[in-house]
Structure formats: structure tokens, C-alpha cells
């Protein structure tokens, strides 16, 4: 299982979306658990990004809510980490 690292941008966007729609909190947490366990799980619809976000990945929470992330290796522990960069609608994150 990988460790989640919340970037400040992700934390702000997460707070914004869950404040508007508290019911999203559970869906986001479930998605993050799946992401930490297996980022390639077909239910997440993980895909590589292009353009200004080349090198990053995105997965789906629900129809129009995406999480943008990167998979890194912690240089000290040599364990995998998932850097959570942003969360939002297609328009907001791409």
C-alpha cells in the first residue's frame, strides 16, 4: 500500500468541494483508499495526462470529479507515495 501526501493545492480544493457537497467526503475517501491500494484499479479509470500536466495521472471519483496525482518514491524510505495534487471537475483541473 502506498502513502498519500496531500499537496496544499489538493487540501484547498478538497475543502472547497466537500464544504459545498458534504456527501462527497465519503466518495473521495473511498477513492483515495482504492488509489493507495492499487492505482491501476479499473474502477478508478486512471489515465495519463497530456499538455501542461504531462507526466501526471488522474482518476475519477464520480462522473465529473477527478483527482490529479503523481506516483513518487520517497528517497529516505524507498517506499511508494502518491502525491495528491488537485481535485475538481474536468474544467477545474485540466
N, CA, C and O atoms as a GROMACS GRO file, in nm:
protein
  376
    1UNK      N    1   0.085  -0.118   0.000
    1UNK     CA    2   0.000   0.000   0.000
    1UNK      C    3   0.089   0.124   0.000
    1UNK      O    4   0.188   0.131   0.073
    2UNK      N    5   0.054   0.220  -0.080
    2UNK     CA    6   0.129   0.344  -0.090
    2UNK      C    7   0.077   0.446   0.013
    2UNK      O    8  -0.034   0.433   0.064
    3UNK      N    9   0.159   0.545   0.041
    3UNK     CA   10   0.124   0.651   0.134
    3UNK      C   11   0.074   0.772   0.056
    3UNK      O   12   0.128   0.803  -0.051
    4UNK      N   13  -0.027   0.839   0.107
    4UNK     CA   14  -0.079   0.960   0.043
    4UNK      C   15  -0.010   1.083   0.101
    4UNK      O   16   0.006   1.095   0.222
    5UNK      N   17   0.031   1.173   0.012
    5UNK     CA   18   0.087   1.301   0.051
    5UNK      C   19  -0.004   1.409  -0.009
    5UNK      O   20  -0.018   1.418  -0.131
    6UNK      N   21  -0.064   1.489   0.077
    6UNK     CA   22  -0.158   1.592   0.032
    6UNK      C   23  -0.084   1.723   0.006
    6UNK      O   24  -0.032   1.784   0.099
    7UNK      N   25  -0.078   1.764  -0.120
    7UNK     CA   26  -0.021   1.894  -0.153
    7UNK      C   27  -0.118   2.002  -0.104
    7UNK      O   28  -0.238   1.977  -0.095
    8UNK      N   29  -0.068   2.121  -0.071
    8UNK     CA   30  -0.157   2.230  -0.027
    8UNK      C   31  -0.269   2.259  -0.127
    8UNK      O   32  -0.382   2.290  -0.087
    9UNK      N   33  -0.240   2.249  -0.257
    9UNK     CA   34  -0.343   2.273  -0.358
    9UNK      C   35  -0.454   2.170  -0.350
    9UNK      O   36  -0.571   2.202  -0.369
   10UNK      N   37  -0.418   2.045  -0.321
   10UNK     CA   38  -0.519   1.940  -0.308
   10UNK      C   39  -0.604   1.965  -0.183
   10UNK      O   40  -0.726   1.952  -0.186
   11UNK      N   41  -0.538   2.000  -0.074
   11UNK     CA   42  -0.609   2.024   0.052
   11UNK      C   43  -0.712   2.137   0.036
   11UNK      O   44  -0.825   2.125   0.083
   12UNK      N   45  -0.673   2.246  -0.032
   12UNK     CA   46  -0.766   2.359  -0.054
   12UNK      C   47  -0.884   2.316  -0.139
   12UNK      O   48  -0.999   2.346  -0.106
   13UNK      N   49  -0.856   2.246  -0.250
   13UNK     CA   50  -0.963   2.204  -0.340
   13UNK      C   51  -1.055   2.101  -0.272
   13UNK      O   52  -1.177   2.105  -0.291
   14UNK      N   53  -0.998   2.011  -0.195
   14UNK     CA   54  -1.077   1.911  -0.121
   14UNK      C   55  -1.174   1.981  -0.025
   14UNK      O   56  -1.292   1.948  -0.020
   15UNK      N   57  -1.122   2.077   0.050
   15UNK     CA   58  -1.205   2.152   0.145
   15UNK      C   59  -1.317   2.225   0.072
   15UNK      O   60  -1.432   2.225   0.117
   16UNK      N   61  -1.283   2.288  -0.038
   16UNK     CA   62  -1.382   2.362  -0.117
   16UNK      C   63  -1.496   2.272  -0.164
   16UNK      O   64  -1.613   2.307  -0.152
   17UNK      N   65  -1.461   2.157  -0.218
   17UNK     CA   66  -1.563   2.068  -0.274
   17UNK      C   67  -1.646   2.000  -0.165
   17UNK      O   68  -1.767   1.984  -0.182
   18UNK      N   69  -1.584   1.960  -0.055
   18UNK     CA   70  -1.661   1.893   0.050
   18UNK      C   71  -1.743   1.991   0.133
   18UNK      O   72  -1.841   1.952   0.196
   19UNK      N   73  -1.704   2.117   0.133
   19UNK     CA   74  -1.785   2.218   0.202
   19UNK      C   75  -1.915   2.241   0.124
   19UNK      O   76  -2.023   2.254   0.183
   20UNK      N   77  -1.904   2.246  -0.008
   20UNK     CA   78  -2.022   2.266  -0.092
   20UNK      C   79  -2.112   2.142  -0.094
   20UNK      O   80  -2.234   2.152  -0.093
   21UNK      N   81  -2.047   2.025  -0.097
   21UNK     CA   82  -2.121   1.899  -0.107
   21UNK      C   83  -2.065   1.798  -0.008
   21UNK      O   84  -1.981   1.716  -0.045
   22UNK      N   85  -2.108   1.802   0.118
   22UNK     CA   86  -2.054   1.713   0.222
   22UNK      C   87  -2.065   1.564   0.188
   22UNK      O   88  -1.985   1.484   0.237
   23UNK      N   89  -2.162   1.528   0.107
   23UNK     CA   90  -2.179   1.386   0.073
   23UNK      C   91  -2.062   1.334  -0.011
   23UNK      O   92  -2.045   1.212  -0.023
   24UNK      N   93  -1.982   1.423  -0.070
   24UNK     CA   94  -1.867   1.381  -0.148
   24UNK      C   95  -1.754   1.326  -0.061
   24UNK      O   96  -1.672   1.248  -0.108
   25UNK      N   97  -1.750   1.366   0.064
   25UNK     CA   98  -1.641   1.327   0.152
   25UNK      C   99  -1.620   1.176   0.152
   25UNK      O  100  -1.507   1.129   0.135
   26UNK      N  101  -1.726   1.100   0.170
   26UNK     CA  102  -1.715   0.954   0.175
   26UNK      C  103  -1.668   0.897   0.041
   26UNK      O  104  -1.584   0.806   0.039
   27UNK      N  105  -1.719   0.949  -0.069
   27UNK     CA  106  -1.678   0.902  -0.202
   27UNK      C  107  -1.529   0.929  -0.225
   27UNK      O  108  -1.457   0.844  -0.278
   28UNK      N  109  -1.485   1.048  -0.186
   28UNK     CA  110  -1.344   1.084  -0.206
   28UNK      C  111  -1.255   0.994  -0.121
   28UNK      O  112  -1.154   0.944  -0.170
   29UNK      N  113  -1.290   0.974   0.003
   29UNK     CA  114  -1.210   0.889   0.092
   29UNK      C  115  -1.205   0.746   0.039
   29UNK      O  116  -1.098   0.684   0.041
   30UNK      N  117  -1.316   0.694  -0.009
   30UNK     CA  118  -1.318   0.558  -0.066
   30UNK      C  119  -1.228   0.551  -0.190
   30UNK      O  120  -1.155   0.453  -0.208
   31UNK      N  121  -1.232   0.654  -0.273
   31UNK     CA  122  -1.148   0.659  -0.392
   31UNK      C  123  -1.000   0.664  -0.353
   31UNK      O  124  -0.917   0.596  -0.413
   32UNK      N  125  -0.968   0.744  -0.252
   32UNK     CA  126  -0.830   0.753  -0.206
   32UNK      C  127  -0.780   0.620  -0.150
   32UNK      O  128  -0.665   0.582  -0.172
   33UNK      N  129  -0.865   0.548  -0.079
   33UNK     CA  130  -0.827   0.416  -0.027
   33UNK      C  131  -0.796   0.321  -0.142
   33UNK      O  132  -0.697   0.248  -0.137
   34UNK      N  133  -0.881   0.321  -0.244
   34UNK     CA  134  -0.856   0.237  -0.362
   34UNK      C  135  -0.728   0.278  -0.433
   34UNK      O  136  -0.651   0.194  -0.479
   35UNK      N  137  -0.706   0.407  -0.442
   35UNK     CA  138  -0.587   0.460  -0.508
   35UNK      C  139  -0.460   0.417  -0.435
   35UNK      O  140  -0.361   0.381  -0.498
   36UNK      N  141  -0.463   0.421  -0.302
   36UNK     CA  142  -0.346   0.380  -0.223
   36UNK      C  143  -0.319   0.231  -0.237
   36UNK      O  144  -0.204   0.188  -0.235
   37UNK      N  145  -0.425   0.152  -0.250
   37UNK     CA  146  -0.412   0.007  -0.261
   37UNK      C  147  -0.366  -0.034  -0.401
   37UNK      O  148  -0.272  -0.112  -0.415
   38UNK      N  149  -0.432   0.019  -0.505
   38UNK     CA  150  -0.399  -0.018  -0.643
   38UNK      C  151  -0.436   0.097  -0.737
   38UNK      O  152  -0.552   0.110  -0.777
   39UNK      N  153  -0.338   0.181  -0.773
   39UNK     CA  154  -0.367   0.295  -0.861
   39UNK      C  155  -0.417   0.255  -1.000
   39UNK      O  156  -0.474   0.338  -1.071
   40UNK      N  157  -0.397   0.129  -1.039
   40UNK     CA  158  -0.442   0.085  -1.171
   40UNK      C  159  -0.577   0.015  -1.168
   40UNK      O  160  -0.619  -0.042  -1.269
   41UNK      N  161  -0.646   0.018  -1.055
   41UNK     CA  162  -0.778  -0.043  -1.044
   41UNK      C  163  -0.869   0.013  -1.154
   41UNK      O  164  -0.885   0.135  -1.163
   42UNK      N  165  -0.928  -0.073  -1.237
   42UNK     CA  166  -1.013  -0.025  -1.347
   42UNK      C  167  -1.128   0.065  -1.304
   42UNK      O  168  -1.172   0.150  -1.381
   43UNK      N  169  -1.178   0.047  -1.182
   43UNK     CA  170  -1.289   0.130  -1.133
   43UNK      C  171  -1.247   0.277  -1.117
   43UNK      O  172  -1.332   0.366  -1.120
   44UNK      N  173  -1.118   0.302  -1.101
   44UNK     CA  174  -1.070   0.439  -1.085
   44UNK      C  175  -1.057   0.513  -1.218
   44UNK      O  176  -1.053   0.636  -1.222
   45UNK      N  177  -1.050   0.438  -1.326
   45UNK     CA  178  -1.032   0.496  -1.460
   45UNK      C  179  -0.907   0.584  -1.464
   45UNK      O  180  -0.910   0.695  -1.518
   46UNK      N  181  -0.799   0.534  -1.406
   46UNK     CA  182  -0.672   0.608  -1.403
   46UNK      C  183  -0.618   0.623  -1.544
   46UNK      O  184  -0.619   0.529  -1.623
   47UNK      N  185  -0.572   0.744  -1.575
   47UNK     CA  186  -0.516   0.771  -1.707
   47UNK      C  187  -0.405   0.876  -1.699
   47UNK      O  188  -0.402   0.959  -1.608
   48UNK      N  189  -0.313   0.868  -1.795
   48UNK     CA  190  -0.204   0.964  -1.803
   48UNK      C  191  -0.256   1.094  -1.861
   48UNK      O  192  -0.348   1.096  -1.943
   49UNK      N  193  -0.196   1.203  -1.817
   49UNK     CA  194  -0.237   1.334  -1.866
   49UNK      C  195  -0.136   1.387  -1.969
   49UNK      O  196  -0.021   1.344  -1.974
   50UNK      N  197  -0.183   1.480  -2.050
   50UNK     CA  198  -0.101   1.537  -2.157
   50UNK      C  199  -0.101   1.689  -2.144
   50UNK      O  200  -0.164   1.744  -2.053
   51UNK      N  201  -0.032   1.755  -2.233
   51UNK     CA  202  -0.028   1.902  -2.232
   51UNK      C  203   0.049   1.954  -2.113
   51UNK      O  204   0.156   1.903  -2.081
   52UNK      N  205  -0.006   2.056  -2.048
   52UNK     CA  206   0.065   2.118  -1.936
   52UNK      C  207   0.076   2.026  -1.815
   52UNK      O  208   0.156   2.053  -1.725
   53UNK      N  209  -0.002   1.918  -1.810
   53UNK     CA  210   0.002   1.824  -1.699
   53UNK      C  211   0.071   1.693  -1.736
   53UNK      O  212   0.053   1.592  -1.668
   54UNK      N  213   0.150   1.695  -1.842
   54UNK     CA  214   0.217   1.573  -1.888
   54UNK      C  215   0.303   1.517  -1.774
   54UNK      O  216   0.369   1.592  -1.702
   55UNK      N  217   0.300   1.386  -1.761
   55UNK     CA  218   0.374   1.320  -1.655
   55UNK      C  219   0.291   1.291  -1.531
   55UNK      O  220   0.333   1.214  -1.445
   56UNK      N  221   0.174   1.353  -1.522
   56UNK     CA  222   0.085   1.331  -1.408
   56UNK      C  223  -0.024   1.231  -1.448
   56UNK      O  224  -0.040   1.197  -1.565
   57UNK      N  225  -0.098   1.186  -1.348
   57UNK     CA  226  -0.208   1.092  -1.370
   57UNK      C  227  -0.335   1.150  -1.311
   57UNK      O  228  -0.330   1.241  -1.228
   58UNK      N  229  -0.448   1.098  -1.354
   58UNK     CA  230  -0.577   1.139  -1.297
   58UNK      C  231  -0.665   1.015  -1.282
   58UNK      O  232  -0.652   0.918  -1.357
   59UNK      N  233  -0.754   1.021  -1.185
   59UNK     CA  234  -0.853   0.915  -1.168
   59UNK      C  235  -0.988   0.980  -1.138
   59UNK      O  236  -0.995   1.099  -1.104
   60UNK      N  237  -1.093   0.903  -1.150
   60UNK     CA  238  -1.228   0.955  -1.132
   60UNK      C  239  -1.283   0.920  -0.994
   60UNK      O  240  -1.267   0.809  -0.946
   61UNK      N  241  -1.349   1.019  -0.933
   61UNK     CA  242  -1.424   0.996  -0.809
   61UNK      C  243  -1.568   0.968  -0.847
   61UNK      O  244  -1.629   0.872  -0.799
   62UNK      N  245  -1.622   1.052  -0.933
   62UNK     CA  246  -1.754   1.033  -0.992
   62UNK      C  247  -1.750   1.094  -1.132
   62UNK      O  248  -1.644   1.136  -1.177
   63UNK      N  249  -1.862   1.099  -1.198
   63UNK     CA  250  -1.864   1.137  -1.339
   63UNK      C  251  -1.779   1.261  -1.371
   63UNK      O  252  -1.696   1.256  -1.461
   64UNK      N  253  -1.798   1.369  -1.300
   64UNK     CA  254  -1.722   1.490  -1.331
   64UNK      C  255  -1.642   1.539  -1.210
   64UNK      O  256  -1.643   1.658  -1.178
   65UNK      N  257  -1.574   1.448  -1.144
   65UNK     CA  258  -1.486   1.486  -1.034
   65UNK      C  259  -1.360   1.400  -1.044
   65UNK      O  260  -1.365   1.278  -1.034
   66UNK      N  261  -1.246   1.466  -1.065
   66UNK     CA  262  -1.119   1.398  -1.088
   66UNK      C  263  -1.018   1.432  -0.979
   66UNK      O  264  -1.022   1.539  -0.919
   67UNK      N  265  -0.927   1.339  -0.955
   67UNK     CA  266  -0.812   1.362  -0.869
   67UNK      C  267  -0.688   1.356  -0.958
   67UNK      O  268  -0.668   1.259  -1.031
   68UNK      N  269  -0.607   1.460  -0.951
   68UNK     CA  270  -0.480   1.464  -1.024
   68UNK      C  271  -0.370   1.427  -0.924
   68UNK      O  272  -0.364   1.481  -0.814
   69UNK      N  273  -0.284   1.334  -0.964
   69UNK     CA  274  -0.182   1.285  -0.872
   69UNK      C  275  -0.056   1.242  -0.947
   69UNK      O  276  -0.053   1.236  -1.070
   70UNK      N  277   0.047   1.213  -0.870
   70UNK     CA  278   0.172   1.160  -0.924
   70UNK      C  279   0.218   1.048  -0.831
   70UNK      O  280   0.192   1.052  -0.711
   71UNK      N  281   0.285   0.950  -0.886
   71UNK     CA  282   0.340   0.841  -0.806
   71UNK      C  283   0.489   0.863  -0.795
   71UNK      O  284   0.560   0.873  -0.895
   72UNK      N  285   0.537   0.872  -0.672
   72UNK     CA  286   0.677   0.901  -0.644
   72UNK      C  287   0.735   0.796  -0.551
   72UNK      O  288   0.663   0.715  -0.493
   73UNK      N  289   0.867   0.799  -0.538
   73UNK     CA  290   0.934   0.714  -0.441
   73UNK      C  291   0.998   0.803  -0.336
   73UNK      O  292   1.071   0.896  -0.369
   74UNK      N  293   0.970   0.775  -0.210
   74UNK     CA  294   1.030   0.850  -0.101
   74UNK      C  295   1.178   0.818  -0.097
   74UNK      O  296   1.214   0.701  -0.082
   75UNK      N  297   1.267   0.918  -0.112
   75UNK     CA  298   1.410   0.889  -0.118
   75UNK      C  299   1.466   0.830   0.011
   75UNK      O  300   1.566   0.757   0.007
   76UNK      N  301   1.405   0.859   0.125
   76UNK     CA  302   1.456   0.806   0.251
   76UNK      C  303   1.410   0.664   0.278
   76UNK      O  304   1.489   0.578   0.317
   77UNK      N  305   1.280   0.638   0.256
   77UNK     CA  306   1.226   0.506   0.288
   77UNK      C  307   1.223   0.412   0.168
   77UNK      O  308   1.206   0.291   0.184
   78UNK      N  309   1.239   0.467   0.048
   78UNK     CA  310   1.231   0.390  -0.078
   78UNK      C  311   1.094   0.328  -0.099
   78UNK      O  312   1.079   0.233  -0.176
   79UNK      N  313   0.993   0.381  -0.031
   79UNK     CA  314   0.857   0.331  -0.047
   79UNK      C  315   0.779   0.424  -0.139
   79UNK      O  316   0.812   0.542  -0.153
   80UNK      N  317   0.676   0.369  -0.202
   80UNK     CA  318   0.594   0.447  -0.293
   80UNK      C  319   0.504   0.545  -0.222
   80UNK      O  320   0.448   0.516  -0.116
   81UNK      N  321   0.491   0.662  -0.281
   81UNK     CA  322   0.400   0.765  -0.230
   81UNK      C  323   0.315   0.816  -0.346
   81UNK      O  324   0.358   0.820  -0.460
   82UNK      N  325   0.194   0.854  -0.313
   82UNK     CA  326   0.108   0.917  -0.411
   82UNK      C  327   0.090   1.061  -0.369
   82UNK      O  328   0.031   1.090  -0.265
   83UNK      N  329   0.141   1.151  -0.452
   83UNK     CA  330   0.129   1.294  -0.427
   83UNK      C  331  -0.003   1.341  -0.487
   83UNK      O  332  -0.021   1.342  -0.609
   84UNK      N  333  -0.096   1.378  -0.400
   84UNK     CA  334  -0.227   1.427  -0.442
   84UNK      C  335  -0.213   1.575  -0.474
   84UNK      O  336  -0.182   1.655  -0.385
   85UNK      N  337  -0.235   1.612  -0.599
   85UNK     CA  338  -0.207   1.748  -0.645
   85UNK      C  339  -0.331   1.834  -0.652
   85UNK      O  340  -0.329   1.950  -0.609
   86UNK      N  341  -0.440   1.780  -0.706
   86UNK     CA  342  -0.560   1.861  -0.724
   86UNK      C  343  -0.682   1.770  -0.730
   86UNK      O  344  -0.672   1.652  -0.760
   87UNK      N  345  -0.796   1.829  -0.701
   87UNK     CA  346  -0.924   1.759  -0.716
   87UNK      C  347  -1.024   1.861  -0.766
   87UNK      O  348  -1.028   1.974  -0.719
   88UNK      N  349  -1.105   1.820  -0.861
   88UNK     CA  350  -1.206   1.911  -0.913
   88UNK      C  351  -1.273   1.855  -1.037
   88UNK      O  352  -1.250   1.741  -1.076
   89UNK      N  353  -1.356   1.938  -1.097
   89UNK     CA  354  -1.423   1.899  -1.220
   89UNK      C  355  -1.322   1.898  -1.334
   89UNK      O  356  -1.209   1.944  -1.320
   90UNK      N  357  -1.364   1.846  -1.444
   90UNK     CA  358  -1.279   1.840  -1.563
   90UNK      C  359  -1.228   1.979  -1.598
   90UNK      O  360  -1.109   1.997  -1.625
   91UNK      N  361  -1.316   2.077  -1.597
   91UNK     CA  362  -1.278   2.217  -1.628
   91UNK      C  363  -1.179   2.274  -1.528
   91UNK      O  364  -1.089   2.349  -1.566
   92UNK      N  365  -1.192   2.239  -1.401
   92UNK     CA  366  -1.108   2.296  -1.297
   92UNK      C  367  -0.966   2.241  -1.297
   92UNK      O  368  -0.870   2.315  -1.274
   93UNK      N  369  -0.951   2.112  -1.323
   93UNK     CA  370  -0.818   2.051  -1.308
   93UNK      C  371  -0.739   2.039  -1.438
   93UNK      O  372  -0.617   2.026  -1.433
   94UNK      N  373  -0.806   2.043  -1.554
   94UNK     CA  374  -0.730   2.026  -1.679
   94UNK      C  375  -0.704   2.158  -1.741
   94UNK      O  376  -0.642   2.166  -1.847
   0.00000   0.00000   0.00000
